[in-house]
Amino acid sequence: MNFDNLTTALLIIAPTFIVAGGMYMLIKNMLERDYRLKLLDARRLIQKDMLPLKLQAVERMVVFLERIQPENILFRILQPGMNVRDLQVDLLAAIRQEYEHNVSQQVYVSVQSWSLITKAKDDIIATVNLAADSLDKTEKAIVLSQIILQRSSAGNNFAGAAILSLKSEVDSLL
């Protein structure tokens, strides 16, 4: 009789465990799917909000690179009566100010683009310093500007690689 009670109990309990296990798996799968869908929706919302910020950052960095190009910055900074030292100091200060104004944009651009942007800035600073060091500090600033322009037009497209990298970022975003 004991064996019959055990068999009867197993016949009643076994299907209950099977049904409970099946329900557990079904509910678990439904909850996981719902979680994945909510996560996907959250990512879409973030992407929708981030796209304008990323595009604005790329735009600002292209403007930065164009503004510090020697032919552009010299046009803005060079004043009559300046000497080499004055022009060098003003150019470096303007580049530093432009850079500091845009440094927060690195959050929105790729590491590769940011390193190319920084390299372009550093190359322009090096060109200014090398050209200034080759001259007497009291000489007219126009001489320094001519040397800088000659060096920049001699195949030194400082911002070219960085701008291309930023353009490829925009292409991947859109």
Residue frames relative to the residue before (quaternion, step in Angstrom):
aa qw qx qy qz dx dy dz
M 1.0000 0.0000 0.0000 0.0000 0.00 0.00 0.00
N 0.6146 0.5577 -0.3344 0.4465 3.52 1.02 -0.73
F 0.6565 0.5103 -0.2975 0.4692 3.53 1.04 -0.83
D 0.6435 0.5179 -0.3182 0.4652 3.59 1.04 -0.73
N 0.6410 0.5136 -0.3232 0.4700 3.58 1.01 -0.77
L 0.6488 0.5147 -0.3079 0.4684 3.56 1.02 -0.83
T 0.6499 0.5052 -0.3079 0.4771 3.58 0.98 -0.83
T 0.6534 0.5036 -0.3069 0.4746 3.58 0.92 -0.87
A 0.6511 0.5090 -0.3129 0.4681 3.59 0.93 -0.84
L 0.6551 0.5004 -0.3084 0.4747 3.58 0.99 -0.84
L 0.6467 0.5207 -0.3189 0.4570 3.60 1.01 -0.77
I 0.6777 0.4579 -0.2840 0.5003 3.57 1.13 -0.58
I 0.7220 0.4599 -0.2528 0.4509 3.58 0.88 -0.96
A 0.6239 0.5762 -0.3524 0.3932 3.63 0.90 -0.83
P 0.6920 0.4439 -0.3144 0.4745 3.64 0.73 -0.84
T 0.5999 0.5604 -0.3591 0.4440 3.58 1.10 -0.65
F 0.6688 0.4827 -0.2966 0.4814 3.59 0.94 -0.87
I 0.6346 0.5257 -0.3337 0.4579 3.58 1.01 -0.77
V 0.6670 0.4834 -0.2946 0.4844 3.59 0.92 -0.90
A 0.6557 0.5054 -0.3145 0.4645 3.61 0.94 -0.84
G 0.6478 0.5099 -0.3138 0.4711 3.59 1.00 -0.80
G 0.6463 0.5133 -0.3116 0.4710 3.57 0.98 -0.81
M 0.6493 0.5061 -0.3081 0.4768 3.59 0.97 -0.85
Y 0.6230 0.5393 -0.3357 0.4564 3.58 1.00 -0.82
M 0.6797 0.4849 -0.2930 0.4659 3.60 0.85 -0.98
L 0.6481 0.5267 -0.3139 0.4517 3.58 0.97 -0.86
I 0.6827 0.4727 -0.2801 0.4817 3.59 0.87 -0.94
K 0.6292 0.5346 -0.3322 0.4561 3.58 1.00 -0.82
N 0.6717 0.4925 -0.2964 0.4673 3.61 0.88 -0.90
M 0.6415 0.5182 -0.3227 0.4646 3.59 1.00 -0.80
L 0.6710 0.4929 -0.3000 0.4657 3.60 0.92 -0.86
E 0.6454 0.5098 -0.3227 0.4685 3.59 0.99 -0.78
R 0.6487 0.5063 -0.3177 0.4711 3.59 0.96 -0.82
D 0.6491 0.5141 -0.3132 0.4652 3.57 0.97 -0.84
Y 0.6350 0.5254 -0.3199 0.4674 3.58 1.02 -0.81
R 0.6626 0.5025 -0.3068 0.4629 3.60 0.93 -0.91
L 0.6468 0.5165 -0.3171 0.4630 3.60 0.99 -0.78
K 0.6594 0.4934 -0.3062 0.4775 3.58 0.97 -0.82
L 0.6308 0.5250 -0.3221 0.4719 3.58 1.04 -0.76
L 0.6454 0.5135 -0.3069 0.4751 3.58 1.00 -0.83
D 0.6461 0.5088 -0.3151 0.4736 3.59 0.99 -0.81
A 0.6449 0.5127 -0.3225 0.4661 3.58 0.99 -0.80
R 0.6472 0.5084 -0.3204 0.4690 3.59 0.98 -0.79
R 0.6320 0.5258 -0.3328 0.4618 3.59 1.00 -0.76
L 0.6489 0.5124 -0.3182 0.4639 3.56 0.97 -0.83
I 0.6466 0.5098 -0.3142 0.4726 3.57 0.96 -0.86
Q 0.6578 0.5042 -0.3135 0.4635 3.59 0.90 -0.90
K 0.6404 0.5306 -0.3262 0.4493 3.58 0.97 -0.84
D 0.6965 0.4550 -0.2633 0.4885 3.58 1.01 -0.81
M 0.6900 0.5044 -0.2761 0.4396 3.59 1.06 -0.75
L 0.5626 0.6374 -0.3944 0.3487 3.60 1.03 -0.66
P 0.6847 0.4587 -0.3195 0.4676 3.65 0.75 -0.83
L 0.6387 0.5247 -0.3310 0.4552 3.60 1.03 -0.73
K 0.6588 0.5002 -0.3079 0.4701 3.58 0.97 -0.83
L 0.6576 0.5025 -0.3130 0.4660 3.58 0.94 -0.84
Q 0.6427 0.5119 -0.3174 0.4735 3.56 1.01 -0.79
A 0.6423 0.5207 -0.3233 0.4602 3.60 0.98 -0.78
V 0.6444 0.5051 -0.3227 0.4749 3.58 0.95 -0.84
E 0.6432 0.5239 -0.3164 0.4600 3.56 0.95 -0.87
R 0.6736 0.4973 -0.2980 0.4585 3.58 0.88 -0.92
M 0.6671 0.4961 -0.3136 0.4589 3.57 0.99 -0.76
V 0.6134 0.5164 -0.3539 0.4815 3.61 1.07 -0.62
V 0.6382 0.5078 -0.3247 0.4790 3.60 0.97 -0.81
F 0.6199 0.5396 -0.3349 0.4609 3.59 0.98 -0.83
L 0.6858 0.4866 -0.2892 0.4574 3.58 0.81 -1.02
E 0.6584 0.4947 -0.3124 0.4735 3.59 0.99 -0.76
R 0.6649 0.5214 -0.3102 0.4357 3.59 0.97 -0.80
I 0.7368 0.4006 -0.2496 0.4841 3.61 1.04 -0.66
Q 0.3875 0.6893 -0.5097 0.3390 3.60 1.24 0.10
P 0.5962 -0.6192 0.3648 0.3579 3.63 -0.84 0.89
E 0.6828 0.4942 -0.3103 0.4395 3.61 0.84 -0.87
N 0.6840 0.4633 -0.2859 0.4856 3.60 1.15 -0.53
I 0.7060 0.4642 -0.2821 0.4544 3.57 0.82 -0.94
L 0.6213 0.5364 -0.3485 0.4526 3.58 1.05 -0.68
F 0.6253 0.5457 -0.3339 0.4470 3.57 1.01 -0.78
R 0.7019 0.4612 -0.2635 0.4745 3.59 1.03 -0.76
I 0.7626 0.4287 -0.2039 0.4394 3.58 0.92 -0.92
L 0.6426 0.5620 -0.3380 0.3963 3.59 0.90 -0.90
Q 0.0265 -0.7881 0.6138 -0.0377 3.55 -0.82 1.13
P 0.5701 -0.5792 0.4343 0.3885 3.60 -1.08 0.55
G 0.7837 0.3285 -0.2519 0.4631 3.55 -1.07 0.77
M 0.5113 0.6333 -0.4350 0.3851 3.62 1.21 -0.03
N 0.2710 -0.7179 0.6068 0.2074 3.52 -1.24 0.51
V 0.7533 -0.3985 0.2700 0.4481 3.57 -1.33 0.12
R 0.6706 0.5097 -0.3021 0.4464 3.58 0.85 -0.96
D 0.6518 0.5167 -0.3176 0.4554 3.60 0.93 -0.89
L 0.6777 0.4904 -0.2958 0.4611 3.56 0.89 -0.93
Q 0.6360 0.5285 -0.3337 0.4527 3.58 0.95 -0.84
V 0.6727 0.4946 -0.2955 0.4643 3.59 0.83 -0.97
D 0.6859 0.4856 -0.2899 0.4579 3.59 0.88 -0.91
L 0.6368 0.5208 -0.3291 0.4637 3.59 1.01 -0.76
L 0.6787 0.4864 -0.2934 0.4654 3.58 0.86 -0.94
A 0.6460 0.5119 -0.3210 0.4665 3.58 1.01 -0.79
A 0.6567 0.5083 -0.3137 0.4603 3.60 0.97 -0.83
I 0.6492 0.5047 -0.3181 0.4719 3.59 0.96 -0.83
R 0.6535 0.5107 -0.3074 0.4665 3.58 0.92 -0.91
Q 0.6640 0.5048 -0.3078 0.4576 3.58 0.92 -0.87
E 0.6374 0.5167 -0.3224 0.4720 3.59 0.95 -0.85
Y 0.6636 0.5149 -0.2969 0.4543 3.56 0.93 -0.96
E 0.6800 0.4903 -0.2921 0.4603 3.58 0.84 -0.97
H 0.6233 0.5479 -0.3308 0.4492 3.56 1.11 -0.68
N 0.7830 0.3364 -0.1544 0.5000 3.59 1.09 -0.70
V 0.3967 0.7632 -0.4533 0.2340 3.60 1.23 -0.06
S 0.6322 0.5509 -0.3452 0.4216 3.61 1.03 -0.62
Q 0.5614 0.6249 -0.3845 0.3828 3.60 1.20 -0.35
Q 0.4993 0.6697 -0.4251 0.3484 3.59 1.22 -0.27
V 0.5480 0.6169 -0.3882 0.4104 3.56 1.23 -0.43
Y 0.7650 0.4038 -0.1825 0.4674 3.57 1.04 -0.79
V 0.6963 0.4088 -0.2880 0.5148 3.62 1.20 -0.13
S 0.6279 -0.5593 0.3804 0.3850 3.55 -1.21 0.46
V 0.6424 -0.5168 0.4028 0.3975 3.54 -1.28 0.42
Q 0.6340 0.5351 -0.3273 0.4523 3.58 1.00 -0.83
S 0.6715 0.4855 -0.3045 0.4698 3.61 0.84 -0.93
W 0.6601 0.5127 -0.3198 0.4463 3.57 0.91 -0.88
S 0.6597 0.4924 -0.3250 0.4655 3.60 0.93 -0.77
L 0.6410 0.5032 -0.3298 0.4766 3.61 1.07 -0.65
I 0.6141 0.5342 -0.3365 0.4736 3.59 1.09 -0.71
T 0.6708 0.4920 -0.2892 0.4736 3.57 0.90 -0.95
K 0.6367 0.5210 -0.3254 0.4662 3.58 1.02 -0.80
A 0.6346 0.5238 -0.3336 0.4600 3.61 0.95 -0.82
K 0.6518 0.5082 -0.3076 0.4714 3.58 0.94 -0.91
D 0.6819 0.4910 -0.2873 0.4597 3.58 0.86 -0.96
D 0.6417 0.5227 -0.3236 0.4585 3.60 1.03 -0.75
I 0.6457 0.5022 -0.3203 0.4779 3.57 1.02 -0.77
I 0.6354 0.5158 -0.3254 0.4736 3.60 0.96 -0.82
A 0.6545 0.5072 -0.3145 0.4642 3.59 0.93 -0.87
T 0.6402 0.5214 -0.3264 0.4601 3.60 0.97 -0.79
V 0.6449 0.5093 -0.3171 0.4735 3.58 0.95 -0.87
N 0.6943 0.4823 -0.2823 0.4534 3.59 0.82 -0.96
L 0.6593 0.5010 -0.3163 0.4629 3.61 0.92 -0.83
A 0.6564 0.4987 -0.3110 0.4730 3.56 0.96 -0.84
A 0.6711 0.4935 -0.2996 0.4651 3.61 0.91 -0.86
D 0.6552 0.5209 -0.3135 0.4484 3.58 1.00 -0.77
S 0.6556 0.5150 -0.3155 0.4532 3.59 1.17 -0.48
L 0.7114 0.4202 -0.2383 0.5104 3.58 1.30 -0.13
D 0.5542 -0.5433 0.5014 0.3825 3.51 -1.35 0.27
K 0.5239 -0.6880 0.4108 0.2888 3.60 -0.83 0.99
T 0.6893 0.4714 -0.2853 0.4704 3.60 1.17 -0.46
E 0.4646 0.6783 -0.4492 0.3497 3.57 1.27 -0.05
K 0.6362 -0.5458 0.3766 0.3943 3.58 -1.20 0.47
A 0.5660 -0.6436 0.4176 0.3017 3.54 -1.04 0.88
I 0.5627 0.6164 -0.3901 0.3889 3.58 1.11 -0.56
V 0.6078 0.5495 -0.3475 0.4560 3.59 1.12 -0.66
L 0.6454 0.5048 -0.3107 0.4818 3.58 0.98 -0.85
S 0.6607 0.5066 -0.3207 0.4516 3.59 0.87 -0.86
Q 0.6359 0.5215 -0.3340 0.4605 3.60 1.01 -0.73
I 0.6556 0.4998 -0.3173 0.4687 3.60 0.93 -0.84
I 0.6446 0.5147 -0.3237 0.4635 3.60 0.93 -0.86
L 0.6754 0.4894 -0.2987 0.4639 3.58 0.89 -0.89
Q 0.6239 0.5278 -0.3425 0.4635 3.59 1.04 -0.73
R 0.6832 0.4818 -0.2886 0.4668 3.57 0.90 -0.89
S 0.6834 0.4737 -0.2988 0.4683 3.58 1.00 -0.71
S 0.6914 0.4492 -0.2933 0.4839 3.59 1.09 -0.55
A 0.5837 0.5865 -0.3662 0.4256 3.59 1.26 -0.19
G 0.7685 -0.3739 0.1931 0.4820 3.57 0.86 0.95
N 0.5669 0.5826 -0.3953 0.4277 3.59 1.21 0.14
N 0.0289 0.7663 -0.6388 0.0621 3.56 -0.08 1.28
F 0.2714 -0.8308 0.4651 0.1410 3.52 0.20 1.35
A 0.7902 0.3539 -0.1647 0.4725 3.57 0.82 -0.99
G 0.4251 0.7591 -0.4357 0.2309 3.60 1.21 -0.27
A 0.7024 0.4590 -0.2779 0.4677 3.60 0.75 -1.00
A 0.6522 0.5125 -0.3210 0.4571 3.58 0.98 -0.81
I 0.6590 0.4970 -0.3161 0.4678 3.60 0.93 -0.83
L 0.6321 0.5204 -0.3339 0.4671 3.61 0.99 -0.75
S 0.6432 0.5161 -0.3172 0.4683 3.57 0.99 -0.81
L 0.6572 0.5002 -0.3070 0.4730 3.58 0.97 -0.83
K 0.6369 0.5212 -0.3296 0.4626 3.60 1.00 -0.75
S 0.6550 0.4957 -0.3244 0.4691 3.58 0.98 -0.76
E 0.5934 0.5516 -0.3629 0.4603 3.59 1.14 -0.56
V 0.6455 0.5110 -0.3163 0.4714 3.55 0.98 -0.88
D 0.6378 0.5275 -0.3288 0.4548 3.58 0.95 -0.85
S 0.6853 0.4729 -0.2960 0.4681 3.60 0.95 -0.78
L 0.6421 0.5250 -0.3300 0.4506 3.60 1.14 -0.53
L 0.7476 0.3898 -0.2050 0.4972 3.54 1.05 -0.77
